[in-house]
Amino acid sequence: MMGLEAVDRKELEALIKAAGKDPKVPIGLARKMMPRQGDIEEFAYGLISGMVVGNFMASFENKNGRLPDRDETAEILSIMMNRMPLLRKSIMKQLDMR
């Protein structure tokens, strides 16, 4: 299994860390997109997760001229699963500040 290059791994982890530091904007977007339906925490979590993965995938494709292969995708998903509790905590903290 090859997986991601170290530089790509660091970039993904940096995106996750940055998203966790200041989730105000995505939470605000989540509120506007679904003002009275569903669970805002879950929606914001999905929105932020999608933004992180989408930004990483676009950057990866621009840099490498291709989408990640099976092993790289598996590592991306593994990193996301391991680091996503950080995002959930930051979302909950931000929502508690309302």
C-alpha positions in Angstrom: 0.0 0.0 0.0 1.5 3.3 -1.1 -0.8 6.0 0.4 -0.3 9.7 0.4 3.0 11.5 0.1 4.1 13.2 3.4 3.4 16.6 1.9 -0.1 15.7 1.0 -0.8 14.1 4.4 0.5 17.3 6.1 -1.8 19.4 3.9 -4.9 17.4 4.7 -4.1 17.6 8.4 -3.5 21.3 8.2 -6.9 21.8 6.5 -8.6 19.8 9.3 -6.8 21.8 12.0 -7.7 25.1 10.3 -11.3 24.1 10.0 -11.3 23.2 13.7 -9.8 26.5 14.8 -12.6 28.7 13.5 -15.8 27.0 12.5 -17.9 30.2 12.7 -18.3 30.7 9.0 -19.3 27.2 8.1 -21.7 27.1 11.1 -23.2 30.4 9.9 -23.6 28.9 6.4 -25.2 25.8 8.0 -27.7 28.0 9.8 -28.6 29.8 6.6 -29.0 26.7 4.6 -31.3 24.9 7.0 -32.7 27.5 9.5 -35.4 25.4 11.1 -35.0 21.8 10.2 -32.7 19.0 11.3 -29.8 19.1 13.7 -27.5 22.1 13.1 -24.6 20.3 14.7 -24.8 17.3 12.4 -25.4 19.6 9.4 -22.4 21.8 10.3 -20.3 18.7 10.8 -21.1 17.3 7.4 -20.7 20.7 5.8 -17.2 21.3 7.3 -16.2 17.7 6.5 -17.2 18.1 2.9 -15.4 21.4 2.7 -12.2 19.9 4.0 -12.3 16.9 1.7 -13.4 19.0 -1.3 -10.6 21.5 -0.8 -8.0 18.8 -0.3 -9.2 16.8 -3.4 -9.1 19.9 -5.6 -5.6 20.8 -4.4 -4.4 17.2 -4.9 -5.8 17.1 -8.4 -4.3 20.5 -9.3 -0.9 19.4 -8.0 -0.8 15.9 -9.3 -3.0 16.1 -12.4 -5.1 13.2 -11.2 -7.5 12.1 -8.5 -6.2 10.1 -5.6 -5.9 6.3 -6.3 -7.5 3.6 -4.1 -4.6 3.6 -1.5 -4.5 7.3 -1.3 -8.3 7.6 -0.9 -8.2 5.0 1.9 -5.6 7.0 3.7 -7.6 10.2 3.2 -10.6 8.5 4.8 -8.5 7.1 7.6 -7.1 10.5 8.5 -10.5 12.1 8.3 -12.0 9.4 10.7 -9.1 9.9 13.1 -9.1 13.7 13.1 -12.8 14.5 12.8 -13.5 14.4 16.6 -11.5 17.6 16.7 -14.0 19.2 14.3 -17.0 17.9 16.3 -15.5 19.4 19.5 -14.9 22.8 17.9 -18.4 22.8 16.4 -20.0 22.0 19.8 -17.8 24.7 21.5 -18.9 27.3 18.9 -22.6 26.3 19.2 -22.4 26.5 23.0 -21.2 30.1 22.7 -24.4 31.3 21.1 
